[in-house]
Amino acid sequence: MPVSPPPPTPVIQRQDSPRGIASALCAFGWWGLLTLYWKALGDMSAYEQMSHRILWTVATLVPIIILTGRLTVLRAVARQRRLVVGLLCSTVCIGLNWYVYIWGISQNRVLEISLGYFMNPLVSALIGCMVLKERFSRPQMIGVLLAGLGVLWSVVGYGELPWLSLTLAICFALYGLARKLAPVDPACCVFLETLLLLPIAAIVLTFPCTDRQNSDIALFVLMLSGPLTLLPLMAFNYAAQHVRLTVLGLTQYLSPSISFFLGIWVFREPFDLRTLLTFVCIWAGLFVFTWGSWRLLHPPRRSGSV
């Protein structure tokens, strides 16, 4: 039985290229501004929006997969049971993440979406500690506890768990874990995940919830969901290869920051003192956690004895 060649050894990036930084800013900035795109489709159900996203992502990727010779990669992935199981898990996670994200925008809960993605790095670190036995430094542990305090305050202040934010954070963190345990080429990964979701999307689009007919302009706008999904992913993967992980980690806060400001100043969502305190706890936790991570990667130099 033929054996696929081993993946190339990753290159550790020690310097940040200007194009890499620009790509990271474009990726996370784009993901933040995508809120405006999905908001513009508010008259369509979240099921249909997500189904169109799946359909046009697959359609956009088919020529890319063929022209770049990735069919052999797909066949190699299909022969490895561990990768197939990992893809099934990541498909469930990203499918649920996409739906909750789109549904939250349609329900005018952009601030909760922003909170979820602010929480994501901390949830990812917590899952890494529990599953991969990664160890926390003291500042990182304090950061996670501060974020937990923010969630607890939300429960006390509103009388309910911030389930939308937690669902987004946990699903995307589990998605990252699945990708780490079963690494697959990004384009092939997204293609296979959306291909697995395509039957569900086909059923939704064949039997829509409403009888509304899409105009040619509306259909064109929906077709853009495919490229709009892929372009930031491509920019992110380029940035991951050309900037340090610490820089990439800092730029990821751009996306929820954009959503946060859109929620307050563009969509005029309610933002009272209780919500502010929840965000302050999360922000404080992120600051302490990021500082702790930076210290681990850049330990202070000790001066030699005289």
Buried (B, 14 or more C-beta within 10 A) or exposed (E): EEEEEEEEEEEEBEEBBEEBBBBBBBBBBBBBBBBBBBBEBEEBBBBBBBBBBBBBBBEBBEEBBEEEEBEEBBEBBEEBEEBBEBBBBBBBBBBBBBBBBBBBBBEBBBBBBBBBBBBBBBBBBBBBBEEEEEEBBEBBBBBBBBBBBBBEBBEEBEEEEBEBBBBBBBBBBBBBBBBEBBEBBBBBBBBBBBBBBBEBBEEBBEEBEEEEEBEEEBEEBBBEBBEBBBBBBBBBBBBBEBBBEBBBBBBBBBBBBBBBEBBBEEBEBEBEEEBEBBBBBBBBBBEBBBBBBBBBEEEEEEEEEE
